[in-house]
Amino acid sequence: MKLFIFEGQKREPRIFKTIQWLYFKENDQLIFSFCNNIHNLYKELHDVFEGEGDIVSVLRESAIKRGDHSLDEITTSSDVSEIYLFFDYDFQEKTVDLDMLNQHVKEMLDFFTDETDNGKLFINYPMVESLRCTNELQDADYNSYVVTRTECCDFKNYVTKKFTFYKNLDFAVFQLDKDGNIKIQSPESEEKIRINWALINAQNVTKASFLCDVNEKTPSVEDISQKDIFDNQLSKYVSNKPSEVSILNSFPLFLYEYFGEYV
């Protein structure tokens, strides 16, 4: 069984269910929502548990305290074969200063490097809504899109005003029924979403390559690693005045790394 840990409870699981439908034929993925940001996950791991215990036991105990029993069927990381975490960079967060925020993310990326061990962390810049940050696919200007820290304070509204070609996520994400299952409108709509994901995947991998100064059509996974992306975000954008970040979505990068090729 593979465990997928998401920051949010609604948007990320809906996006991932579309990814499951398109790319994963086997039904061996368990979805868990942490319902808090990466900095609270950092505190959970370091302050509460003092860095001890594996991620599954930590999250399971935390979930039970808030009445969430979605991890009851597993006890420790040894009960799953792979662990993937998806969290937002959220550099508009005001509860910690920017240097501390970046230190937290760095430590998390250093810790979550292997899906078969502690887990593999993927970061959305600045948050999962970056999936909507595109004009008509394939968007030739995608590499240039950045957002300031101030604009991130109301990022969802920023996205709605700046990127107007797609009014919502329906261009890339299937609707769900009342039970949370995929609802296909028509074979044509399914194929359109499949085509859109191929374009979304390509332009995010291309942008990761651009960010990391890799001039390859099919970059190696190592050249556009989550650590390299973060380091380049800091040096090229976050350290600027005004501080900004290059918009990038983690789901296409996960797919590229998971399958070892464009899908």
C-alpha positions as CSV (number, residue, x, y, z in Angstrom):
1,M,0.0,0.0,0.0
2,K,1.1,3.5,-0.8
3,L,0.3,6.4,1.5
4,F,-0.4,9.9,0.1
5,I,-0.3,12.7,2.7
6,F,-1.9,16.0,1.8
7,E,-2.0,19.4,3.5
8,G,-5.6,20.0,2.6
9,Q,-8.8,18.0,3.0
10,K,-10.7,19.0,-0.2
11,R,-8.7,20.3,-3.1
12,E,-5.6,18.0,-3.0
13,P,-7.7,14.8,-2.6
14,R,-9.9,15.8,-5.5
15,I,-6.9,16.5,-7.7
16,F,-5.3,13.3,-6.7
17,K,-8.4,11.2,-7.4
18,T,-8.2,12.6,-11.0
19,I,-4.5,11.5,-11.1
20,Q,-5.5,8.1,-9.8
21,W,-8.1,7.7,-12.5
22,L,-5.7,8.8,-15.3
23,Y,-2.5,7.1,-14.2
24,F,-2.9,4.4,-11.6
25,K,-4.7,1.3,-12.5
26,E,-4.1,-0.5,-9.2
27,N,-6.1,0.5,-6.2
28,D,-3.5,0.5,-3.5
29,Q,-3.3,4.1,-2.5
30,L,-4.4,5.4,1.0
31,I,-5.1,9.1,1.2
32,F,-4.7,11.1,4.4
33,S,-5.2,14.9,5.0
34,F,-3.1,16.5,7.7
35,C,-5.4,19.5,7.7
36,N,-2.6,22.0,8.5
37,N,0.4,23.5,6.8
38,I,4.0,22.3,6.6
39,H,5.1,24.5,9.5
40,N,2.6,22.9,11.8
41,L,3.8,19.5,10.5
42,Y,7.3,20.6,11.4
43,K,6.2,21.5,14.9
44,E,4.3,18.3,15.2
45,L,7.4,16.3,14.4
46,H,10.0,18.3,16.3
47,D,8.2,20.0,19.2
48,V,5.7,17.5,20.2
49,F,7.5,14.3,19.3
50,E,11.1,15.7,19.5
51,G,12.0,14.1,16.2
52,E,11.2,10.6,17.4
53,G,8.9,8.1,15.8
54,D,8.1,7.5,12.2
55,I,5.7,9.7,10.2
56,V,2.8,7.3,10.2
57,S,2.8,6.8,14.0
58,V,3.1,10.5,14.5
59,L,0.3,11.4,12.1
60,R,-1.9,8.6,13.3
61,E,-1.7,9.7,16.9
62,S,-2.3,13.3,15.9
63,A,-5.4,12.3,13.8
64,I,-6.9,10.3,16.5
65,K,-6.8,13.3,18.9
66,R,-9.0,15.2,16.5
67,G,-11.3,12.3,15.9
68,D,-9.9,11.3,12.5
69,H,-9.6,7.5,12.1
70,S,-8.5,7.3,8.5
71,L,-5.1,5.9,9.4
72,D,-6.5,3.2,11.8
73,E,-5.7,0.4,9.3
74,I,-2.0,1.1,9.5
75,T,0.2,1.6,12.6
76,T,3.8,2.4,11.4
77,S,5.6,3.2,8.2
78,S,6.4,-0.5,7.9
79,D,2.8,-1.1,7.0
80,V,3.1,0.8,3.8
81,S,5.5,0.4,0.9
82,E,5.8,4.1,-0.1
83,I,5.0,7.5,1.4
84,Y,4.5,10.7,-0.5
85,L,3.7,14.1,1.1
86,F,2.3,17.1,-0.7
87,F,2.5,20.5,1.1
88,D,2.4,24.2,0.1
89,Y,5.4,26.5,0.4
90,D,3.0,29.1,2.0
91,F,5.7,31.8,2.3
92,Q,3.0,34.3,3.1
93,E,2.7,32.6,6.5
94,K,3.1,35.3,9.2
95,T,3.4,33.1,12.3
96,V,7.2,32.6,11.6
97,D,9.6,35.0,9.9
98,L,10.8,34.2,6.4
99,D,14.3,32.9,7.4
100,M,12.7,30.5,9.9
101,L,10.1,29.4,7.4
102,N,12.8,28.5,4.9
103,Q,14.7,26.7,7.5
104,H,11.7,24.6,8.3
105,V,11.1,23.7,4.7
106,K,14.8,22.9,4.2
107,E,14.9,20.5,7.1
108,M,11.7,18.8,5.9
109,L,13.2,18.4,2.4
110,D,16.4,17.0,4.0
111,F,14.3,14.5,6.1
112,F,11.7,13.4,3.5
113,T,13.9,12.3,0.7
114,D,13.0,8.7,0.1
115,E,9.4,7.4,-0.4
116,T,10.4,3.9,0.9
117,D,11.9,5.3,4.1
118,N,10.7,8.4,5.9
119,G,8.7,9.5,2.9
120,K,9.2,11.8,-0.1
121,L,8.1,15.5,0.2
122,F,6.8,17.5,-2.8
123,I,6.2,21.3,-2.5
124,N,3.7,23.5,-4.3
125,Y,4.9,27.0,-5.0
126,P,3.3,29.0,-3.5
127,M,0.4,26.6,-2.9
128,V,-1.7,23.9,-4.6
129,E,-3.8,26.5,-6.4
130,S,-0.8,26.9,-8.7
131,L,-2.4,24.2,-10.8
132,R,-4.8,26.9,-12.1
133,C,-2.0,29.4,-12.8
134,T,-2.0,28.9,-16.6
135,N,-3.6,30.5,-19.6
136,E,-4.7,28.3,-22.5
137,L,-2.7,25.1,-22.5
138,Q,0.1,24.8,-23.5
139,D,1.0,28.2,-22.1
140,A,4.2,29.6,-23.7
141,D,4.6,32.2,-20.9
142,Y,4.4,29.7,-18.0
143,N,8.1,29.9,-17.2
144,S,7.8,33.6,-16.4
145,Y,5.0,33.4,-13.9
146,V,6.0,34.6,-10.4
147,V,4.1,35.9,-7.4
148,T,5.2,38.2,-4.6
149,R,4.9,37.3,-1.0
150,T,2.3,40.1,-0.6
151,E,0.2,38.8,-3.5
152,C,0.3,35.3,-1.8
153,C,-1.7,36.7,1.1
154,D,-4.8,36.4,-1.1
155,F,-3.5,33.9,-3.6
156,K,-6.8,32.3,-4.6
157,N,-8.3,35.8,-5.5
158,Y,-5.0,36.6,-7.3
159,V,-5.3,33.5,-9.4
160,T,-8.9,34.2,-10.3
161,K,-8.2,37.7,-11.5
162,K,-4.9,37.0,-13.3
163,F,-5.6,33.7,-15.0
164,T,-9.0,34.0,-16.6
165,F,-9.0,31.5,-19.4
166,Y,-10.0,28.6,-17.1
167,K,-12.7,29.7,-14.6
168,N,-12.1,26.9,-12.2
169,L,-10.3,23.5,-11.9
170,D,-12.7,21.7,-14.2
171,F,-10.3,21.8,-17.1
172,A,-8.0,19.5,-15.1
173,V,-10.0,17.8,-12.4
174,F,-13.0,15.5,-12.6
175,Q,-16.2,16.3,-10.6
176,L,-16.9,14.1,-7.6
177,D,-20.3,12.6,-6.6
178,K,-21.7,13.0,-3.1
179,D,-19.7,9.9,-2.0
180,G,-16.4,11.3,-3.3
181,N,-16.2,9.1,-6.3
182,I,-15.1,10.3,-9.8
183,K,-18.0,11.4,-12.0
184,I,-17.3,11.3,-15.7
185,Q,-19.5,13.7,-17.7
186,S,-18.7,12.1,-21.1
187,P,-15.9,10.2,-22.9
188,E,-15.0,13.5,-24.6
189,S,-14.6,15.4,-21.4
190,E,-12.5,12.6,-19.9
191,E,-10.2,12.7,-23.0
192,K,-9.9,16.5,-22.8
193,I,-8.8,16.3,-19.1
194,R,-6.3,13.5,-20.1
195,I,-4.9,15.8,-22.8
196,N,-4.8,18.8,-20.5
197,W,-2.8,16.8,-17.9
198,A,-0.2,15.8,-20.5
199,L,0.2,19.5,-21.2
200,I,0.2,20.5,-17.5
201,N,2.9,17.9,-16.8
202,A,5.1,19.0,-19.7
203,Q,5.0,22.7,-18.8
204,N,5.7,22.1,-15.1
205,V,8.7,19.8,-15.8
206,T,9.9,22.3,-18.4
207,K,9.6,25.1,-15.8
208,A,11.4,23.1,-13.2
209,S,14.2,22.6,-15.7
210,F,14.3,26.3,-16.5
211,L,14.4,27.1,-12.7
212,C,17.3,24.7,-12.2
213,D,19.2,25.8,-15.3
214,V,18.8,22.4,-17.0
215,N,18.8,22.6,-20.7
216,E,17.3,19.2,-21.5
217,K,13.9,18.3,-23.0
218,T,13.9,15.2,-20.7
219,P,15.8,16.3,-17.6
220,S,16.9,13.7,-15.1
221,V,15.0,13.4,-11.9
222,E,18.1,14.3,-10.0
223,D,18.6,17.5,-11.9
224,I,15.1,18.8,-10.9
225,S,14.9,17.4,-7.5
226,Q,12.7,19.0,-4.8
227,K,15.9,20.1,-3.0
228,D,17.3,21.7,-6.2
229,I,14.0,23.4,-6.9
230,F,13.9,24.9,-3.4
231,D,17.5,26.1,-3.5
232,N,16.9,27.8,-6.8
233,Q,13.7,29.4,-5.6
234,L,15.6,30.9,-2.7
235,S,18.5,32.2,-4.6
236,K,16.6,33.5,-7.7
237,Y,13.3,34.7,-6.3
238,V,12.7,34.5,-2.5
239,S,15.8,36.5,-1.7
240,N,14.7,39.3,-4.0
241,K,13.1,42.5,-2.9
242,P,10.2,42.3,-3.1
243,S,10.4,38.7,-2.2
244,E,8.7,36.5,-4.8
245,V,8.4,32.9,-5.8
246,S,8.2,31.1,-9.2
247,I,4.8,29.5,-9.6
248,L,5.2,25.7,-9.8
249,N,2.9,22.7,-9.1
250,S,4.1,19.6,-7.4
251,F,1.8,17.0,-8.9
252,P,3.3,16.9,-12.4
253,L,6.8,16.7,-10.9
254,F,5.6,13.7,-8.8
255,L,4.3,12.0,-11.9
256,Y,7.5,12.7,-13.8
257,E,9.6,11.2,-11.0
258,Y,7.3,8.3,-10.3
259,F,7.1,7.1,-13.9
260,G,10.5,8.3,-14.9
261,E,9.1,10.0,-18.0
262,Y,6.4,12.3,-19.3
263,V,2.9,11.0,-18.9
